[in-house]
Amino acid sequence: MAHTPNLELWPIGNCQVSGLIDQTGALVWGCVPRVDGDPAFSALLNGDQRDAGIWRFELDGQISARQEYIRNTPNLVTTLEAKDGSAVEILDFCPRFERSGRMYRPVSYVRIVRPISGNPRIRVVLKPTKNYGAGLAETTSGTNHIRYLLGPQALRLSTDAPIGYITEGRTFRVEADTHFFLGPDEPFVGNLREQARSMEQSTRKYWQTWVRGLSIPLEWQDEVIRCAITLKLCQHEETGAIVAALTTSIPEAAHSERNWDYRYCWIRDSYYTIQALNRLGALDVMEKYLGYLRNIVDGARGGQIQPLYSVMGESELDETTASYLAGYRGMGPVRRGNAAYKQIQHDAYGQIVLPSAQGFFDKRLLRPADERDFENLEQVGKMAWAMHDQPDAGLWEFRTRQETHTYSAVMSWAACDRLANVADHIGKGDRAKVWRERADAIAATIDEKAWKEGADGKGHYGASFESDYLDASLLQMVELRFLSPDNERFKQTFAAVEEHLRRGDHMLRYAAEDDFGAPETAFNVCTFWLIEALHLAGRSDEARVLFTAMLTHTTQSGLLSEDLDYETGELWGNFPQTYSLVGVINCAGLLSKPWSEVR
């Protein structure tokens, strides 16, 4: 069943590797040995190469497919049905559970095919690619396994299906549950059938127990739970890094060439992810991420913090093009790496301080922050103070111009403000005074240079000190506690932003032309910022209507990408986008009825 690639995708993963399953039950995207690695499953970006970079099960005579996650897990069930009534069920997951005193999360994908009616016949197409689509993996096989050589590494498929049928691409009848474990290049230990079933049960238990510990709103529980699980899947647990999305080069709009590699840890995006998960009580993700941040701060040695790093903390992420991949629907280029790592983005200092500050107050943490951590964090604060009124590329990462962006200045203010709070808390009154004075000075500068007075006596904050154009990040001035919702300047800024950037039920990040021309799609997190602002402005009924409308644009898996065509409703941009999932969680928490209403 060939079909045009789209973003109706279902993520699976274990915080080491991840995969995206399409509507036909095919694994079309998955990188090894981690999220920023070589896409062994690259079909999502392969253009017309139907049998390259894919793992699918073709049911003879298939006419339909339906999918659902096992409740409160990323374990996926796909049911394929044929016109003669025969059907199979595919159970997909990546193992994750505690074993031998540590978390077992191997570089592996497990697929179990179960006959559920009739006499189903299937063909297994397993064709991983190597070197970003440069060629198919070479294979060798044994009695019960196939090795796929991916250059410097290899994957081994262990299965109780007939090996010859797989290597020769033959169709065969499925008369019993059939198990596939694609993982490390080493012999599979134990009974495959029993181990695969046990792994699935243990993985299911892990995720359902993790979800059980979340503090979720009364309304929109299913949506919040799915977003929370997916945000956790975006963390590379080995280091604590959180990637912005699981994919690269899904364009922000058709043929726009706004194709970026998001499989890295943006300090900004991670801040918002941590903030949302903290509101749900998912402290484990924050603890891991704070460890990652401490290593980043150590590496900076009091100097400039980059906007993004690799999941292993690497600082150089040279941007190249994968010439062998045609791109999503043939809309290249496919990029590997991201040149934004070279940019100057001063908001990063605030986005390090804000999540780190919680470590001084939260007594649940296994490793509370101490005075040495405060000293290190002060080095970050010093950079925020030094750079608060200096030009940068801004949070939207303009590649050809720099201005003194208001959002970056407000984040610098927030860094100093929170450092003052921490200093007060740990009994360092002299340092609290220093940081409070710096925060006040930055606030005064913002009010002087970012405020644009209109001829009619009304005005608004501009997106930068140098110009009066608007961007949606100005709505974050309340979230960051720089302004209160009833502040007259915020009210005027909100009115201006809504007038200039709102498109029906959606919000642009900005309307001015950038390096690639005028934006063509709405930026989903900005729409959620609009919803938050409406609620804070006392327009909660309107906010609920917009939030409900946004949820109609989620995929069948309950997720969102980065962008949305505000005329057609089609999703664009990398998937699943952490920013967008954060928006769902935050808005649900703001707008939900309280639990007390059902008690």
CORCOR-V453265 format. One record per helix or strand. SS is the DSSP state (A for helix, B for strand). FROM is the first residue (numbers start at 0). TO is the last residue. If there is no record, write none. Layout:
ss=SS from=FROM to=TO
ss=SS from=FROM to=TO
This chain:
ss=B from=9 to=12
ss=B from=17 to=20
ss=B from=26 to=31
ss=B from=37 to=40
ss=A from=42 to=44
ss=B from=45 to=45
ss=B from=53 to=58
ss=B from=61 to=68
ss=B from=75 to=81
ss=B from=86 to=92
ss=B from=96 to=98
ss=B from=101 to=103
ss=B from=108 to=116
ss=B from=120 to=126
ss=B from=128 to=129
ss=B from=134 to=135
ss=B from=137 to=140
ss=B from=144 to=148
ss=B from=153 to=158
ss=A from=162 to=166
ss=B from=170 to=172
ss=B from=177 to=183
ss=A from=191 to=211
ss=A from=220 to=232
ss=B from=234 to=235
ss=B from=240 to=241
ss=B from=247 to=247
ss=B from=260 to=260
ss=B from=264 to=265
ss=A from=266 to=278
ss=A from=282 to=299
ss=B from=307 to=308
ss=B from=319 to=320
ss=B from=326 to=326
ss=A from=327 to=329
ss=B from=334 to=335
ss=A from=338 to=341
ss=A from=346 to=359
ss=A from=370 to=386
ss=B from=391 to=391
ss=B from=402 to=402
ss=B from=404 to=404
ss=A from=405 to=424
ss=A from=428 to=448
ss=B from=450 to=452
ss=B from=458 to=460
ss=B from=463 to=463
ss=B from=470 to=470
ss=A from=471 to=478
ss=A from=487 to=500
ss=B from=501 to=502
ss=B from=505 to=506
ss=B from=509 to=509
ss=B from=513 to=513
ss=B from=516 to=516
ss=B from=521 to=522
ss=A from=523 to=535
ss=A from=539 to=550
ss=B from=562 to=563
ss=B from=570 to=571
ss=A from=577 to=590
ss=A from=594 to=597
